[in-house]
Amino acid sequence: MTDTVEFYTNPRSRGAIVHWMLEEVGAAYRTHQLDYGTTMKSQEFLAINPMGKVPAICHRGQVVTEAGAICAYLADALPEARLAPPPAERGAYYRWLFFGAGPMEAAVTNAALGVEVPADKRGMVGYGSMAQVLDTLEKAVSATPYLAGEAFSAADVYTGSQIGWGLAFGTIEDRPAFRDYWARIKDRPARRRTRS
C-alpha cells in the first residue's frame, strides 16, 4: 500500500475541488486524466467508481468518490494539515460541508435545469427553495471568517468552491457577502498552485 493518492479527474469536473484539497493537505498524488464517455466508462475505471464519473481517489487501500466525501476523507487522513476541527468541535464543519453537498447542490442544479418546486411541495425537497438556500448561506459566510468558524477547513474548500463557481457562472445570486467570502479564500497558495 502506498501513501500516494491516485487522483482520477477531468479538468471540466468537480475534480478541481479535490485538486485544491490535495494541495491544501500537502498530499503526494498522481493524476489520472479521464475523458467523458471513453476512459471514464472503461471497465478499469468502473471498477473504481461504478457510476463512471469523477472525481475519485484511491489512497491507503481505500476508494473514495464524491467531492465532498473526498474532502472530508483527506482532512481526516492527513490531520497535520488541520483542515478539520477537533472532533468535539465539528458541528459547523459537518453542517456546511454537507449543506454544500446536499441542499446547495440540489437547489443550484434544479435551478439550472429550470425545475421549479411548487410552494406546497417544498417540504419534499431537502432545500425548500433557492431563496432559502442562499439566505442561509449568506448568514453563514457573514457570521465568521470561514464556514466552520475562525479557521479555514475542508468545508471552505468544498462549499466555498461552489460559491466561487456559482459567482463566476451566474448559478447563484451575486451578493456582497458571497463576493467577500470568496475573496477571503480564492487566493490561497494551495488553490493558486492548481491554476498554474
C-alpha positions as CSV (number, residue, x, y, z in Angstrom):
1,M,0.0,0.0,0.0
2,T,1.3,3.4,-0.9
3,D,0.7,6.8,0.7
4,T,0.4,8.4,-2.8
5,V,-3.1,9.4,-3.6
6,E,-4.3,8.2,-7.0
7,F,-6.5,11.0,-8.3
8,Y,-9.0,10.5,-11.1
9,T,-10.3,13.6,-12.7
10,N,-11.2,15.7,-15.7
11,P,-10.3,19.4,-16.0
12,R,-14.0,20.2,-16.5
13,S,-15.3,18.5,-13.4
14,R,-15.7,18.8,-9.7
15,G,-12.2,17.3,-9.7
16,A,-11.0,20.9,-9.4
17,I,-12.3,20.9,-5.9
18,V,-10.4,17.8,-5.0
19,H,-7.3,19.1,-6.7
20,W,-7.4,22.2,-4.4
21,M,-7.9,19.9,-1.4
22,L,-5.0,17.7,-2.3
23,E,-2.8,20.8,-2.4
24,E,-4.1,22.1,0.9
25,V,-3.3,18.8,2.7
26,G,0.1,18.5,1.0
27,A,-0.6,15.0,-0.2
28,A,1.6,13.2,-2.7
29,Y,-0.7,12.4,-5.6
30,R,-0.7,11.1,-9.1
31,T,-3.2,12.5,-11.5
32,H,-5.2,10.3,-14.0
33,Q,-7.0,12.5,-16.5
34,L,-10.1,10.7,-17.8
35,D,-12.3,11.6,-20.7
36,Y,-16.1,11.7,-20.6
37,G,-17.7,8.8,-22.4
38,T,-14.5,6.9,-23.0
39,T,-11.9,6.3,-20.3
40,M,-14.5,7.3,-17.6
41,K,-16.7,4.4,-18.8
42,S,-13.8,1.9,-19.1
43,Q,-14.0,-1.3,-17.2
44,E,-10.8,-0.3,-15.4
45,F,-12.4,2.9,-14.0
46,L,-15.8,1.4,-13.5
47,A,-14.1,-1.0,-11.0
48,I,-13.1,2.1,-9.1
49,N,-16.4,4.0,-9.5
50,P,-19.3,2.1,-10.9
51,M,-21.0,5.5,-11.6
52,G,-18.3,6.2,-14.2
53,K,-17.7,9.7,-13.0
54,V,-15.0,11.8,-11.5
55,P,-13.5,12.8,-9.1
56,A,-12.4,9.6,-7.3
57,I,-9.3,8.8,-5.3
58,C,-7.6,5.6,-4.1
59,H,-5.5,6.0,-1.0
60,R,-4.2,3.5,1.5
61,G,-6.4,0.8,0.1
62,Q,-9.5,3.0,0.2
63,V,-11.6,4.2,-2.7
64,V,-13.4,7.4,-2.1
65,T,-15.8,9.1,-4.6
66,E,-17.9,12.3,-4.4
67,A,-16.0,15.5,-4.0
68,G,-17.4,16.4,-0.5
69,A,-16.6,12.9,0.8
70,I,-13.1,13.1,-0.7
71,C,-12.5,16.4,1.1
72,A,-13.7,15.0,4.4
73,Y,-11.6,11.9,3.9
74,L,-8.4,13.8,3.1
75,A,-8.9,16.1,6.1
76,D,-9.1,13.1,8.4
77,A,-6.4,11.0,6.6
78,L,-3.9,13.9,6.7
79,P,-4.7,15.6,10.1
80,E,-1.4,17.5,10.2
81,A,-2.9,19.9,7.6
82,R,-5.5,20.9,10.2
83,L,-8.4,21.1,7.7
84,A,-10.9,19.7,10.1
85,P,-11.6,21.0,13.6
86,P,-11.1,18.7,16.6
87,P,-13.8,16.0,16.7
88,A,-15.6,17.7,19.6
89,E,-15.9,20.9,17.6
90,R,-17.1,19.7,14.2
91,G,-20.8,20.7,14.3
92,A,-20.5,23.7,12.0
93,Y,-17.8,21.9,9.9
94,Y,-20.1,19.0,9.1
95,R,-23.1,21.2,8.7
96,W,-21.6,23.4,6.0
97,L,-19.7,20.6,4.3
98,F,-22.8,18.6,3.8
99,F,-25.0,21.7,3.2
100,G,-22.9,22.2,0.1
101,A,-23.2,18.6,-0.9
102,G,-27.0,18.4,-0.3
103,P,-29.3,21.4,-0.3
104,M,-26.9,23.8,-2.1
105,E,-26.0,21.5,-5.0
106,A,-29.6,20.3,-5.4
107,A,-31.0,23.8,-5.4
108,V,-28.4,25.1,-7.9
109,T,-28.8,22.1,-10.2
110,N,-32.6,22.3,-10.2
111,A,-32.5,26.0,-10.9
112,A,-30.1,25.4,-13.8
113,L,-32.4,22.8,-15.2
114,G,-35.4,25.1,-14.9
115,V,-37.1,22.9,-12.2
116,E,-39.4,24.9,-10.2
117,V,-40.7,23.2,-7.0
118,P,-44.3,24.3,-6.2
119,A,-44.6,26.1,-2.9
120,D,-46.8,23.3,-1.5
121,K,-44.2,20.7,-2.3
122,R,-41.1,22.4,-0.9
123,G,-41.2,20.3,2.2
124,M,-40.4,17.3,-0.1
125,V,-37.1,18.6,-1.3
126,G,-34.1,18.9,1.0
127,Y,-33.5,22.6,0.2
128,G,-37.0,24.1,0.3
129,S,-36.3,26.9,-2.2
130,M,-33.3,28.5,-3.8
131,A,-34.0,31.7,-1.8
132,Q,-33.9,29.7,1.5
133,V,-30.5,28.2,0.5
134,L,-29.0,31.5,-0.5
135,D,-30.3,33.3,2.6
136,T,-29.0,30.6,4.9
137,L,-25.6,30.5,3.1
138,E,-25.3,34.3,3.2
139,K,-25.8,34.3,7.0
140,A,-23.1,31.6,7.4
141,V,-20.5,33.4,5.3
142,S,-21.2,36.6,7.2
143,A,-21.1,35.3,10.7
144,T,-17.5,34.1,10.9
145,P,-14.4,34.4,8.6
146,Y,-14.8,30.7,7.5
147,L,-17.7,28.3,7.4
148,A,-16.6,26.3,10.4
149,G,-15.5,29.4,12.4
150,E,-12.2,31.2,12.7
151,A,-10.1,28.6,10.8
152,F,-10.2,27.6,7.2
153,S,-11.3,24.0,6.7
154,A,-12.3,21.4,4.1
155,A,-15.8,22.8,4.3
156,D,-14.5,26.0,2.8
157,V,-12.7,24.1,0.0
158,Y,-15.9,22.2,-0.9
159,T,-18.7,24.6,-0.3
160,G,-16.5,27.7,-1.0
161,S,-15.7,26.2,-4.4
162,Q,-19.4,26.0,-5.2
163,I,-19.8,29.7,-4.2
164,G,-16.9,30.7,-6.4
165,W,-18.1,28.7,-9.3
166,G,-21.7,30.0,-8.8
167,L,-20.5,33.6,-8.9
168,A,-18.3,33.0,-12.0
169,F,-21.1,31.3,-13.9
170,G,-24.1,33.1,-12.6
171,T,-25.7,30.0,-11.0
172,I,-26.1,31.7,-7.6
173,E,-27.2,35.3,-6.9
174,D,-24.3,37.7,-6.8
175,R,-24.4,39.0,-3.2
176,P,-21.8,41.1,-1.5
177,A,-21.4,38.6,1.3
178,F,-20.6,35.8,-1.2
179,R,-18.1,38.0,-3.0
180,D,-16.4,39.0,0.3
181,Y,-16.2,35.4,1.4
182,W,-14.9,34.2,-1.9
183,A,-12.3,36.9,-1.8
184,R,-11.1,35.6,1.5
185,I,-10.4,32.1,0.2
186,K,-9.8,32.2,-3.6
187,D,-6.1,33.3,-3.5
188,R,-4.9,30.7,-1.0
189,P,-1.5,29.4,-2.1
190,A,-2.8,25.8,-2.5
191,R,-5.6,27.0,-4.9
192,R,-3.1,29.1,-6.9
193,R,-1.0,26.0,-7.4
194,T,-3.9,24.3,-9.0
195,R,-4.2,27.1,-11.5
196,S,-0.7,27.1,-12.8
